[in-house]
Amino acid sequence: MVDSWERARHILQAAGLDPGRLTHLAPLTGGTYNTVEELRLTDGSRYVLKIPPAAAVPGMRHEKRLLVSEAEFYRSAARVGVPTPRQALAGEDFLLMTAVPGDPWDGTLTDTEQTALRAELGRQVARLHRVTGPGFGYPSGALGPLAPDWRTAFTAMFDAVLDDARRYGARLPRPVDAVARTAASAYGALDEVTDPCLVHFDLWRGNILVDRPDGRARIGGLIDGERMFWGDPLADFVSLALLGDIREDEEFLAGYREAGGRARFDAPARLRLALYRAYLYLIMLIETVPREAGEEHQRWVRERVDPELVAALDEIERGS
């Protein structure tokens, strides 16, 4: 069994921090794949340590070397001043980063606070999307090297998820081959994307921390960038409106456009958005198998995610 305290002290020392100052270590909940621990030092500084699961633990194909992608996200976000953790040290089997202030966005916020925060979030996401990478796809290399164009990268990503569905025998609302045919009918719309932009792809509320330094709610940081890829900024709109429609989020879109983000929803854009919705909802359905999700979560996925996947596929069929 791994001694978490000994491991943390070793990593702190490698990062140039005094391991003798470690005074608190506790697991952080909310994550679903990596082990996440909070470290506190005697001077009050806080760090977060992420450890990937053992190689023998089953996962999806794109989940290899997730911490490489997460470190890339934080480096890239820092270039445009978006508040995120700062990497302290990274290795093949860990990522040590600074903690950012705040708590996950929850139901305690007033309507006025939520309106202001959605606009602020829109401005921050627009800044993220100004950052471009050297190619398209996952920087982790989990699915191979970066691709020269978005269609090549995204079709490889989609095919990998469908391979996972077959490998794990995942229960989907439509046969895997039918899903593949429907998605392929819309791949031409991907050719409109020419710049590999920074995409977080997991910006649901649990990964948006809200802080109150002066009593006023503001975004303290965007966390858990392990699912990031270089691609179409439109893809970020799926998790930002998880199980919903970003086009109804007027405050977010106003902030996004105010900061220079382009948010058009013409026919090709709607097709691409439907593809990205299908991609994320497939992941949410398939990952329940290797993660051995409990009965309650499986029931929630069937009731909430199944219909959204079907709706996305229906929209692709109509649009194509």
Stockholm file with secondary structure:
# STOCKHOLM 1.0

chainA/1-320         MVDSWERARHILQAAGLDPGRLTHLAPLTGGTYNTVEELRLTDGSRYVLKIPPAAAVPGMRHEKRLLVSEAEFYRSAARVGVPTPRQALAGEDFLLMTAVPGDPWDGTLTDTEQTALRAELGRQVARLHRVTGPGFGYPSGALGPLAPDWRTAFTAMFDAVLDDARRYGARLPRPVDAVARTAASAYGALDEVTDPCLVHFDLWRGNILVDRPDGRARIGGLIDGERMFWGDPLADFVSLALLGDIREDEEFLAGYREAGGRARFDAPARLRLALYRAYLYLIMLIETVPREAGEEHQRWVRERVDPELVAALDEIERGS
#=GR chainA/1-320 SS CCCHHHHHHHHHHHTTCCGGGEEEEEECCSCSSSEEEEEEETTSCEEEEEECCCTTSCCCGGGTTHHHHHHHHHHHHHTTTCCCCCEEEEETTEEEEECCSSEECCTTSCHHHHHHHHHHHHHHHHHHTTCBCSSBBCTTCTTSSCBSSHHHHHHHHHHHHHHHHHHHTCCCSSCHHHHHHHHHTTGGGGGGCCSCEEECCCCSGGGEEEECTTSSCEEEEECCGGGCEEECGGGHHHHHTTTSCGGGCHHHHHHHHHTTCCCCCCHHHHHHHHHHHHHHHHHHHHTTTTTTCCHHHHHHIIIIIHHHHHHHHHHHHHHC
#=GC SS_cons         CCCHHHHHHHHHHHTTCCGGGEEEEEECCSCSSSEEEEEEETTSCEEEEEECCCTTSCCCGGGTTHHHHHHHHHHHHHTTTCCCCCEEEEETTEEEEECCSSEECCTTSCHHHHHHHHHHHHHHHHHHTTCBCSSBBCTTCTTSSCBSSHHHHHHHHHHHHHHHHHHHTCCCSSCHHHHHHHHHTTGGGGGGCCSCEEECCCCSGGGEEEECTTSSCEEEEECCGGGCEEECGGGHHHHHTTTSCGGGCHHHHHHHHHTTCCCCCCHHHHHHHHHHHHHHHHHHHHTTTTTTCCHHHHHHIIIIIHHHHHHHHHHHHHHC
//
